[in-house]
Amino acid sequence: MGGSIEKMTVTDSGVLLITHGKGLAGIKPGQKELVFNLLGETLISMKTNAKEIEVDLSALPSATYFVKIISDGRGKVVKVNKY
């Protein structure tokens, strides 16, 4: 998966905002985002076609999570520490 994540922010209300940089397959239709914990359990699963993704983490406790962005069968994983 080429490209990069241009910006990633967690708001005070616990919403994760991810903006894709140029070339990231995230702007293609049918993209899927997964949030999972250190045990590999999927906690959030969603689909979007947007360049900017909002993932609501507010219901999850403070911990380390991984967000996997999947498009065209390829994925990119980023680590998120929620305090």
N, C-alpha and C positions, 0 to 999 in steps of 0.2 A: 504494500500500500504506500504510494508515494505521498509527498506533502507532509503537512504538520498540523498540529493544533496551534492556532495563532494566539488564543487567549483562553484561560480557564480560571473561573472565579467561583467561590462559594459565597453567596450573600448571607447577611445576618439572619435571614429567615430560613436558611438551610437549602436554598436552591442552587444547584450546580449549573453554571452557564459555561458552555463550551462553544467557541467560535473556531471554525475550520480555516486553516490557511489555504493558499492556492494549491491546487493539485491533490488535495486530500479527497479520497473517494466519497467522503461524507456528503457531498452535494448531489449525489445520484439518488434517484427514486428508490425506495425500499430499504433504506438504511435502517439498521437495528442497533439500539443501545441496550447494553446489559450492565447492571450494577450487581456485583457479587462481593461476598465477604471473604475473609482469609481461609475459610473452610471450603470455598468454592461453591457455596450455595447462592443461587440467583435470587436476588431480592427485588429487583425492578427489571422489567423487560418492556421496551417500547419501540415503536417504529416512527420514523420521521423522514421528511424530505428536505428539511430546512438546513441552511448553512449554520444557523445558531441553534443550539439545543438547550432546552431547559429540563433538568432532571431534579425533581423535588426529593431531597434527602432529609427533609425536616422530620419525618416520622421515624427515621433511623437513629439509634443511639450514637454517641461519640465513639468513633472507631476508625480503623483503616479499611478502605474499600477499594475495589478496582472497577473501573468503567471500561467496558469493551465496546468499541464502535466497529460494526461489521457492515461491509458493503461489497457486493460482487464476490462473496465468498472469502474475502480477506478481512483481517481485523487489526486493530490497533488498541493496545491496553494502556491506560494511564492510572496511576495510583493517586487516591484522594484520602487525605487525613481530615476527618471531620472532628472538630473540637466542641 
